[in-house]
Amino acid sequence: MAAVNVHLLGPNEKYGFPADIPVSAQIFQHSAHWRREHFRRVTTNYTHVIIESGLPIFGKLFGHDVLAEINALRAHGLTVALLAHGSELRQPSRHASTDEWSPYAPGRWPETARLEARTKAFKALLGQADVPLFVTTQELLEDWPSATWIPLSINLARWSAALPFMDRPQPVVVHAPTNPYLKNTALIEPTMQWLHDEGVVEYRRLPSVTSQQMPALIGDADVVLDQFGAGCYSVASVEGMAAGRLVIAHVHEQVRQIVRESTGWEIPIVSATPGTLDNVLRDVVARPEHYRAIAARGPDFTAAVHDGRLRAAALKPFLTGS
């Protein structure tokens, strides 16, 4: 069984994620020949399609109508599912009503109203298409309970850190927000700045970092700060744990429970909010041995949960019909 991924290159592509079929925005939007050929290749060579984030995969071929794409694929005998990662499904109004640190709280994210409309449209598509939905972050099950969680997966071999954890008096703390609004970066940076200025930690914000650069940058750190609003944990957390770094994030108890019940593992992520991060980091400095033990559990956790085997097991019924 073979699989390929298609990646639409943005105008400011910077993260450098590998793809089997990279497609420029120019070709995707304007090449009728590419659209027809892409549809022909997919319907001729493949049996299953997973459409990511409810976005069209054939450009204007079906008028950017994803439901029409799904129906066309089915008409050619293909089996279709949808995949969601976060903001396309996580309904801002629901999330803001459950978490005081929600990035969708009034005044925090200029895109909240647009995202509310987007999530409603995505849920409407799910209702009309009647296809399986896979989600990569556990808290999205709050928005679509019948979805199936497929754990994020990484190449573990890339994340063996060269430096021992907390082997210096001033720990290095890194934060690499791909979306500062979602991660509540603005709410934690005042805390990080004064801790840095006091000499408690060395804070490094990592903007515009490519995936190729991340292993060295995380390996040179002691602590990885992920997100402090959404309530889940992202690829940054998985990579930090795989490297044996201490990961700190705002993780909902519901997320911990799902992982516990699904895998038997406890997530070795230290919980903090923008309001508690100062105290948590000071405690990390005061009790390094306690936190060293937590960080040490990270590689085993990621090997068990995020090496791809559980994702494959979750996808197997969709792919085999069993």
Residue pairs with C-beta under 8 A, 6 or more apart in sequence:
1 319
4 20
4 21
5 19
5 20
5 21
6 19
6 20
6 21
6 22
6 23
6 38
6 57
7 17
7 19
7 21
7 22
7 23
8 23
8 25
8 28
8 55
9 22
9 23
9 24
9 25
10 25
11 25
14 208
14 210
15 178
15 209
15 210
15 211
16 210
16 211
16 212
17 211
23 34
27 34
28 34
28 59
29 59
29 60
31 59
32 60
32 61
34 59
35 58
35 59
35 60
35 61
36 61
38 57
38 58
38 59
38 61
39 58
39 61
39 72
42 49
42 57
42 73
42 78
43 73
43 76
43 78
46 78
47 77
47 78
47 79
48 78
48 79
48 80
48 81
48 318
48 319
49 57
49 73
49 78
49 79
49 80
49 81
50 80
50 81
50 82
50 83
50 134
51 57
51 66
51 69
51 70
51 80
51 81
51 82
51 83
52 82
52 83
52 85
53 83
53 84
53 85
53 88
53 122
54 66
54 82
54 84
54 88
54 121
54 122
54 125
55 66
56 62
56 64
56 65
56 66
56 69
57 69
58 69
61 69
62 68
62 69
62 72
66 125
66 129
67 125
67 128
67 129
70 80
70 129
70 131
73 80
74 80
79 318
79 321
80 129
80 131
81 131
81 132
81 133
81 134
81 318
82 125
82 126
82 129
82 131
82 132
82 133
82 134
83 133
83 134
83 135
83 136
83 150
84 122
84 133
84 134
84 135
84 136
84 140
84 144
84 147
85 135
85 136
85 137
86 136
86 137
86 140
86 182
86 230
86 232
87 115
87 118
87 119
87 182
88 118
88 119
88 122
89 119
89 122
89 123
89 135
89 140
89 143
89 144
90 119
90 139
90 140
90 143
90 230
91 116
91 119
91 120
91 123
91 143
92 102
92 104
92 109
92 112
92 115
92 116
92 119
93 104
93 116
94 142
94 143
95 102
95 104
95 230
95 231
96 102
96 104
96 105
96 106
98 142
99 229
99 231
99 252
101 184
101 187
101 228
101 229
101 250
101 273
101 274
101 275
102 108
102 229
102 230
103 109
103 181
103 182
103 183
103 184
103 229
103 230
104 112
104 115
108 181
108 184
108 186
108 229
109 115
109 181
109 182
110 181
111 181
119 143
123 143
123 144
126 133
126 144
132 148
132 318
133 144
133 146
133 147
133 148
134 147
134 148
134 149
134 150
134 314
134 315
134 318
135 141
135 144
135 147
135 148
135 149
135 150
136 149
136 150
136 151
136 152
137 152
137 230
137 232
137 233
137 234
137 255
138 149
138 232
138 254
138 255
138 258
138 259
139 230
139 231
139 232
139 252
139 254
139 255
140 147
140 232
141 147
141 149
141 258
142 254
148 314
149 258
149 262
149 314
150 310
150 311
150 314
150 315
151 305
151 306
151 310
151 311
151 314
152 234
152 235
152 238
152 306
152 311
153 306
153 307
153 308
153 311
154 235
154 238
154 239
154 242
154 302
154 306
154 307
156 242
156 299
156 302
156 303
156 306
156 307
158 215
159 215
159 218
159 219
159 239
159 242
159 243
159 299
159 302
160 219
160 243
161 218
161 219
161 243
161 244
161 245
162 219
162 220
163 219
163 220
165 222
165 244
165 245
165 246
165 292
165 295
165 296
166 222
166 246
166 284
166 288
166 291
166 292
166 295
168 222
170 199
170 200
170 201
170 202
171 201
171 202
171 222
171 223
171 284
171 285
172 201
172 202
172 204
172 220
172 221
172 222
172 223
173 192
173 195
173 201
173 202
173 203
173 204
173 221
173 222
173 223
173 224
173 225
173 281
174 203
174 204
174 205
174 206
174 217
174 218
174 221
174 223
174 224
174 225
175 183
175 185
175 188
175 192
175 203
175 204
175 205
175 206
175 224
175 225
176 205
176 206
176 207
176 209
176 214
176 217
176 236
177 183
177 185
177 205
177 207
177 227
180 186
182 227
182 229
182 230
183 226
183 227
183 228
183 229
183 230
184 227
184 228
184 229
184 250
184 274
185 205
187 228
187 229
187 274
188 225
188 228
188 274
188 277
189 205
191 274
191 277
191 278
191 281
192 201
192 203
192 205
192 225
192 277
193 203
194 278
195 201
195 203
195 278
195 281
195 282
196 202
196 203
200 281
200 282
200 285
201 223
201 281
201 285
204 217
204 221
206 217
209 217
214 239
215 239
215 243
218 224
218 239
218 240
218 243
218 245
219 243
221 245
222 245
222 246
223 245
223 246
223 247
223 248
223 281
223 284
224 236
224 237
224 239
224 240
224 245
224 246
224 247
224 248
225 248
225 249
225 277
226 233
226 234
226 236
226 237
226 240
226 247
226 248
226 249
226 269
227 233
227 234
227 236
227 249
227 250
228 249
228 250
228 272
228 273
228 274
228 277
229 250
230 250
231 250
231 251
231 252
231 254
231 255
232 251
232 252
232 255
233 247
233 249
233 251
233 255
233 267
233 269
236 247
237 247
237 249
237 269
238 302
238 306
240 246
240 247
240 298
241 247
241 268
241 269
241 295
241 298
241 299
241 301
241 302
242 298
242 299
242 302
242 303
242 306
243 298
243 299
244 295
244 296
244 298
244 299
245 295
245 298
246 270
246 284
246 291
246 292
246 294
246 295
247 268
247 269
247 270
247 295
247 298
248 269
248 270
248 271
248 272
248 277
248 280
248 281
249 269
249 270
249 271
249 272
250 271
250 272
250 273
251 267
251 269
251 271
255 267
256 266
256 267
259 265
259 266
259 267
259 305
260 266
260 267
262 310
263 304
263 305
263 310
265 301
265 304
265 305
266 301
267 301
268 294
268 295
268 297
268 298
268 301
270 280
270 284
270 291
270 294
272 280
283 291
284 291
316 322
